[in-house]
């Protein structure tokens, strides 16, 4: 069983026990809600037995999964009140980063209100001596709400000849034509909003249907998917171009997360190492952040039976042979690494730190010291960002300040194992072993200019997939998963380029033919200039 623990509060458990006792005593039937709570409790118990039998879980991890302790990995939360974290820290103070300016609301419309009965040059009605003149207008902001989708009926005036029977129909206004063809029921803007709701906000199709019913403008769940598929068809050339661009990137973040496709059964797939066919059934959404030479980010997703390593193999397949070796950031699982080309391996220090954080309850003094020392590494990275250090200067700074800390941690851990003070098979011993085995990959940021410290960027990006999975639970077909991959890739890439995602989706639909003919001009960081050319030509 792979179902996760279900959080049930103490109050819910106590009330359920009382109701079950009454049901047993008086031979009563339990309600559907009580049966569901019992089922959740039994599934959690079965999952607990499974994890304990597998012997792959520490007590601290078990308490986190069961909801007994919070999942935070901050040192002050791990140590607890009155713990080592409350004592004066032995690490330098964290440098304050430059605060971001407050975000101002975007003004979509400006409405002017004129003074009635007064104008510049007339006598002042208050003192009856002075003359009024133009002054800076007073202003205030009003934020209004509206339904997600609005239904507008367009009545086109028509005339008919009483002799030949010819019809003459009034044309549609340009602003209506800009949102879709005259016989197109759902405008580009409606389709774009459905896409953003589903593939960014995680609002399932059936929930969009329920939401529209509340506003008395019903749209079925299947219709919502159909309209999203229209957007995916218009956006697919751009996503294909992004994949081509990603093949020549200098740096890659890589990871995957589990997913589910109802109609997808086991398949035969070739093993990357042996080339032999083997049955596969595990479905994952793999995510890649490819950093291009100009600093642009291509964020790409793929949902199928396969791991992140197979996805990066597909992306790197057309990479030119004379291109420099790419830098790959991921965790230490071998399934995440490419198998078709050479690369610079860089490993995530957040994963290494977590190995120590998970055993802090058993080794509080030693682990607290490790976490404090490890924290200095991120302090040094914050310093590089705050001062805007160039890649060569950042590398030199980490070599001078971070590499000695990492070497100290490695030597300390080896000394703990050699002296017998820490058993190699204990939780702390395994954390030390992980750090030592992967030391070269964990310290790559001290050897390579563009190497990152951790893989948190892709972890944050995969929240987009996880949000959709938690709300909708699954894809029905592989085709539906492919539509989701295209739209999530486009939304994530456009958001990383800091453009208006909604407007971008509308523009891609409006100029679908031009996008198909030359998708590179319509990439998120190029489309503004291309759009200006089209508007001037019109």
N, C-alpha and C positions, 0 to 999 in steps of 0.2 A: 504494500500500500504506500502511496506517495502523497496522500492528502495531508496538508499541514495541520498544525494544531489550531483549534477553534477557541477563541477567547470567550470565557464564560465567567462573569463576575461572581464574587462570593455571595452577593445578595440573590442572584439568580439561582445559584446552586442550593442555597438554604431554602428558598421558596419552592424549588422543584422537589427537593427531598420531602418537604412537608406535604406537597400534593400527592407524591407517590405513596407516602405512608397512609394518607387518607384513602387513596384508591385501593390499596391492599386491604385496609381494615374494613372498608365498606363495600368492596367489590364494585368499584366505580371504573368507568372508562376514562382514559387520559385524553386530553385535547390534542389536536394536530400540532399545536405549538409546543406542548410538553414532549410529545414524541420526537419532534425535531431536535429539541434540546438534548434529549437522551441519546439520539443518534449522533449528534455532534460530540457528546462526551465519550461515547463508545469508540468513535472513529479516532478521536484524540488519544484515547487509551491504547488502541491498537497501534497507532503510529508511534507512540512512546515505546511500546514493547519492541517494535521493529527496529527503532534506532538503538535501543539498548542491546538487543541481540546482535546487531551488526558491530557493536563495539566501536562506533565511529563518532562518538559524541562525548564531550566533556560535560561536567556538571554545570559549568557556567553557560555553555551553549544550550543545555537542556532547559535551564531556568529562563533564558531569553526566549526560546521557542514557546515555552509554556506561558509566557506573559508575566512571570513572577517578577522579573527585573526589566527595566527599560533597555532598549536596544542601543542606546547611545554608546559610542566608543570614546568619548572625551575622557581624559584622565580623571577629571574631578568627579565624573559620574561613576567611573569604574572603581575608584578608590572608596567612594562613599563618604558620608558625613563623618568628619573626624579622622579620616584616613590620611594617607601620606600626601594626598593632593592638597590638604588644608595646611600643610607645613610650608615654611618658606621654600620656594623653588630653587633648585640648584642650577637651573637653566637660565639664560639671559631673558630679559623681558621681551615679549613679542612686539615687534615694531608696528606701529599703527599705520594702516594703509590709508591712502588718500580717499576721503569720503566722496561718494558719488553725488552729483548734484541732484536735487529732487526732480522727479519726472513731472513735467507740466502736461495737462490734458491737451490733446490735439483739438483745435477748433475746426469743426467740419463746415459750419455755416456761420455767416455774419448777417445779423438782421438789424437794419437801421430804423429808428423811430424818430419821426419829425415832430417838431413843436408846432402845434396848431394855433394859428392866430398871432404868432410872433415870427420875426425874421430879423436878420442883421440889418442895421441902419434905422430901425424904428425906435421911437421914444420908449424909455424904460417905464413899465407900468407901475413899478414900485415907488420910485422917487419922482417920476415925471419930469426929470431934468436931463438925465444922461441918455446916451444912445447905446443900443445893444450892438455887440460885435461877435464874430465867431470865436468860440473857445473850445478847448479840448473836450471831447465828448465824455460823459460819464459812461461806465460800463459795468456789467456783471455777467457771470457765467451761469447758464441754466443747462443742466444735463437732463435730457428727457429719455424716456423709455419707449419701446415699441415691441411688437410681436416679432419673433424670429423671422417668420415669413409672412408677407402681405400679399393678398390676392386682389388684383386690380382688373376690372373689366374695361376693355377699350372698345368704345362704340365708334365705328368708322362710318361717317355719312356716305350714303350711296345714292346715285341717280341712275335711272333706267330710261332708255329711249322707248317711247310708246310705239315706234314703227319697227325698228330693227331689233329691239330687245337688248341692246348693248348696256353693260353695267359700267359705271364710273364710280370708283371708291376712293375716299380720302386717304392720302398716304399717312403712314405712321411717323410720329415726330422723331427727330434724330436721337434724342435721349433714350427713347424706347428701343429703337433699332440697335443702339450701342449695348443693350443688355440682352440681345438675342434676336433671332429672326422673328418675323411677324407672326408666324404660326407656331413658334416655340413656346410651349406652355410654361416651362420653368426657365427663368432667366439665368444668365451667367452668374449674377450675384447670389441668387437662391442656391444654385449648385455649389458655389464657393462656400457659402455659409454652412451648408450641410456637411461638406468635407471638413471644414475647420471644427465643427461640433463633434464629428465622429473621430477624426484621426489626430486631432490635437487635444480637444477637451475630453475625449474618451466617452462621448455620449452615444450609446448604442442606437442602432436604427429603430428598435422598438420604442426606446425612450423618446426619440425625436417624434415618433408617431404620437405617443401619449401627450407630449408637450404641445403639439399642434392641435390636438383635440381639445385641450384646455382653452386654447385661444379661438376655438370654433373655426379653424381652418385646417381640417384633417388632411394629412398626407400619410399614406401607408408606408410601412417599413421597407417593403420591396421597392417602392417608388424612390425612396431616399437612396437605396443602394444603386438603382439604375442611374440616377442623376450623378452620384459620385463616380460611377463608371465612365460617364461622359467626360468628366474632368480628368480622370486617369488617362483616357485615350488621348486627350489634348496634351497632357503633360508628359506622356511616355517618351516622346523624342528627346525632351530635355533631360530626363532621368538617364536615358541611354547615353547621352552626351556626357553626363556627369560621371558615369561609369568609365567611359573612355578617358576622360580627364584624370580620373583617380588612378588609372594604370601607371601614370608617370609621376605620382606624388612623391614627395620627399619623406613624409612621415605618416604613419598609420596608428590610430588607436583601434583596438579590436576586442570584442567580447560578444557573448551571446546570452540569451535567456530562454527558458522553456516557453513553449506555446502549444496550441492545440488546434487541429483541423479535423472536424468530425468525420468527413468522408474520405480521409486519407488513411489507408491501411499500410501494413508493412510492405517494403519493396526490397528488391535485390540491388545492391549498390557496391561498386568496386572499392576495395580497401586501398587507401592512398599509398600504403607501404608495400603491400604484397601484390596488388592488382587483381586479387581474387574477389569474386562476387560473394557477398555476405548479406544476410537479412538485416534490415535496419528499420526501426519504427520510431525512434526518438525525434520529435519535432521541436525545432528551435527557431527563434528569430535572431539572426546574426546581424550585428551592427558594426560599421566601419566609419571612422572619421579620417578622411584623407586630406592632408594639408598640402596644397599645391605650392609651386615655387613662388607665386605671388602672394601667398598667405591666405588665399581663399580656402574655405572648408567645404569638402564634398561629404555629405553625411548620407550613407546608403544602408538600406535594410534588405534582408532576404529571409523569408519564412518558408521552410521546407524541412524535409528529413535530411539533416546535415548540420555540421558544426561550423563555427566561425572560421576555422582553418580552411575548410572547403570553399567558403565564400571569398576569402582573401586569395585563394588559388585562382578562382575565376577572374577576379579583378586584375591580378598580376599577370595572367596568361599572355596578354598582348604587350607587356612591358618591353621596350626596346632593349636589346642585349647590351648596348653601350651606355645605358642609363646608370647613374650611380646607385650603389646598394641602398635600398630603402631602410628606414628605421622603423621597427615594429615594436609598439608598446602593448603588452597584454599581461595576463597572469601566467603562472608557470605551467599550466596544463599543456601537454604536448599536442593535443588536438587543435590548439589555437594557432599553431605555427604553420607557415607556408611549406609546401613540399616541392614546389616547382622552381624555386630560385633562391639564391643566397640573400641574406639580409642581416642587418645589425639587430641583435636581440636586446631589448630593454624590458625590464620587468617592473611590476607595480610595487612600490614601497608601501602603499596602503594595505595590500594583502599581507606583506611581511609583518607589518606592525600589528595587524589583526591577529596573527598567530600568537603574539605575546599577550595582547589584550584579552584574549579568550581564557587565559590561565591566571589572571591576576589574583583571583581569590585564593589560589593554592600557593602562590609565591608572591605575596604583596610587595615585599621590600625589593626583591630583585627586579620584578616586572615594572614597578613604578620607576625605578632608576632607568631601565631600558626605554620606557615610554618618554621620560623626560629628555633623555639623550636623543632619541629619535625625533622628538619635537623640534630640536634645533635645526634639523635638516629643512623642515618646512619654513622655519623662521628665515633661514638663508635664502630660500626661494622667494619668500615675500619681499626680502630686501632687494633682490634682483628685479622683481616686478615694480616695486615702488620707485626705484631709481632708473628704470628703463634701460637696463644694461643690454648692450648688444650681445648676440650669441657668443662671440669670442670672449668678451669680458665676463659674461655669465658663467661660461665654462671655467675660466680662470678663478673666479670667485668660489665656485663649488669645489674645485680642486684644492684650494687653499683652506677652506673652512669646513666643507661637508665631508670630504674624503677621510680626513683624520677621525671624524666622529664615527663613520661607518667602519673603519678599520679597528677602532677601539671596541666597538660592539662585537665585531667578529672575534677579535683576540680574547675578549672577556668571555664570550660564549664557549670558545674552544677550551679555555682554562677551566671553566666550570665543568665541562665534560671530562677533561683529562684528570682532574683532581678527584672525580667521583662525587663532588658536592651536588651535582645534578645528574640524575639517572637519564640516560639517553632515550629511554622509552617513555619517560614522563611527559606531561604536557609541555613543560618548559624545555625539556630536552629536544622534543620534536620541533618546537619553534626555533630553537638555536640551530638544529640541523637544517631546517628549511632556509634560514638566513645564510648559513655557511655554504650550502650546496648551490645557492643561486646568487652568491655574492657578486659575481661578475655582471650578471644582468641587472641586479639591484643598484649597482654603482655606475651603470652606463652613462648616467647624466653627468658624471665626472670625467668622462672620456670623449663623449660625442657632443658637438655643439647644439644640435637640435633635439637631443634626447630629453624626454619629459621625466618628471620625478615620480608620477603615479598615473594610473589609468582612470582617474576620477571623471575625466571629460566624457568618456563613452559610458561610464556608469550613470552619469546624469542624463545622457541622451537616451539611454534605454528606458528611462522612466516614462518616456512617451509610449513605448510599447507596453510596458507593465501597466500603465494607467488604462489603456484600452483593454488589456487582458483581464484586469480585475473587474471592469464594468461589463464587458460583453462576453467574457469567459472563453470564447473560441471563435475561429472562422469556420464556416460550413464547408467550403470547398477550397481547393488549391488555387482556383481562379480568383476567389474572393480574397485570399491571402495575398495574391499578386497585386490586386488593386490596392490593398492596404499598403504594401511595400512601396509602390510607386508614389502614393500620395504622402505617406509619412516621410519618405526620403526627400520629397520636394519641399514639404512644410519645414522639416528640420533644417535643410540647407538654406532655404529662404530666411528663416528666422536667424540663423547664424550670420547671414549677410546683412542683417538689421534692415530689412525692407518690410513694407506692409504686405503680409502674406495674403490677405484677402484680396487686395487690389491686384497682386501678382497672378493669383488664380483666375481672376476675371479677365485679365489681359491675355493670358495664354489661351483661353477659350475664344476670345474675340478674334485673335489673329492665329487661329489653329493652322491654317494653310501655310502661313509664313513661318510658323514655328517648326512645322514638319519639314519645310524646305531647307531651313538653316537654323537648327536648334542652338548652335553655339552663341548666336547673337542674342538669344533669349534666356541665357543663363542668369541666375539672380543678380549677379554683379555686373551684367551687361545690358539688361533689358531696358533700363531707363533711357539710355542713349538710343537704343534701337527704336523705342516707342516715340521718342521725339522726332526721329527721322520720318516715321510713318505719319505722325500728326501733321508735320510740315507738308508732306507730299499730298495729304488729303486736303 
